[in-house]
Amino acid sequence: MILPIRAYGDPILREKAHEVTGNSPELQVLIDNMIETMRGADGAGLAAPQVGQGLRLFVADLTEAWRALPLSLRTEIPPQPMVCINPEIIETSDEQAEFGEGCLSIPGLIEEIRRPWRVKLRYLDREFQECEIEGVSYTASVLQHEYDHLDGILHIDYLTSERRMQLEEKLRDIETGRVRPSYPMQYHISPDSAT
Ligand code: ZN
């Protein structure tokens, strides 16, 4: 089932998500729905808070980002799409890189975001097996973007205050549903109540 994606401005996008405490049929359904929702929205990743669930869980499809890497940088990645439960960042490189990032909760806004170029994550897959993934370049940027959602951090938080000010009106339009993507969204503020 495709779930509506919470738009920028929804308080759940700013909350720290809770650890997933155990497997359940409901959790597996949520994971399936999140994968379907991510695919339906043509996204590279989707975190549970974006569908209104304050859980430390995200799904990602690194296939495209991975294929865009030169052969020498294609680190081993698990079958995609991947499911990351209770992920922890265990290593980041000092070296940083900047990539254009979008967010399904902030449609139509692609911004260059500077982050560590390499990241290592430890997480549980959907069978609750402990896994590790090393992402570099674009794949590292997707993994860090999704991880951030679990701490209530959005990619626009990394922008300079000057850039944020330039985007203020655009963000307001997104928040109030004046920007309509092709996938279902849920708005915290309705366009009618916005002034
Ligand atoms: Zn996002």
Boltz pocket constraint, residues with backbone or C-beta under 6 A from the ligand:
constraints:
  - pocket:
      binder: B
      contacts: [[A, 45], [A, 102], [A, 103], [A, 104], [A, 105], [A, 145], [A, 149]]
      max_distance: 6.0
